[in-house]
């Protein structure tokens, strides 16, 4: 499994892209109307109970616009905080804060939202269960979205197509499930092998083969219980 690395350069580059998207081609024409060099102080307050995420991205959003803006973090990423909790303070030139505010809030709300929703699922299951995310992420935002899942107590599954074998319905529709699993086992890739099954017939076809994980896809509760019992015998 590829490791998520949120280096300073990574955060800066992601935020640069976001700011460029917002400011191209003529900058913030509305905030440019504020010409009085006013210094303002702001508080970032949660409007609901949440797992906080994205503070470093928010901080970088202001820093790239104006390095003199003071962004003080009051709650760390991954912290569960109650509604109306203070998570950060901001002080600096009002015009420059206005330019960066939406990009900063977009990172905060998106990552905090993912982390909070993940945490709700984590708290619903027993300690024997793990909540995992998939590759169904917004293009180019996979790293930060999977980072947010970790903040919420979840686990990252595959990060990309090279991480492990995941033989799923679309592969099986174009080949034979047993043959595909056998080929993956015979490879010298030293990668984990996960096999997605839609029904018990498919599961029985691969009984006896040595792979790592069975993924039960859209099965009813009755068949799911039977499938789990069968899988434990592998």
Secondary structure, 3 states (H helix, E strand, C coil): CCCCCCCHHHHHHHHHHHHHHHHCCCCCCCHHHCCCCCEEEEEEECCCCEECCCHHHHHHHHHHHCCCCEEEECCCCCCEECCCCEEEEEEEEHHHHHHHHHHHHHHHHHHHHHHHHHHHHHHHCCCCCCCEECCCCCCCCHHHHHHHHHHCCCEECCCCCCCCEEECHHHHCCCCHHHHHHHHHHCCCCCCEEEEECCHHHHHHCCCCCCCEEEECCCCHHHHHHHHHHHCCC
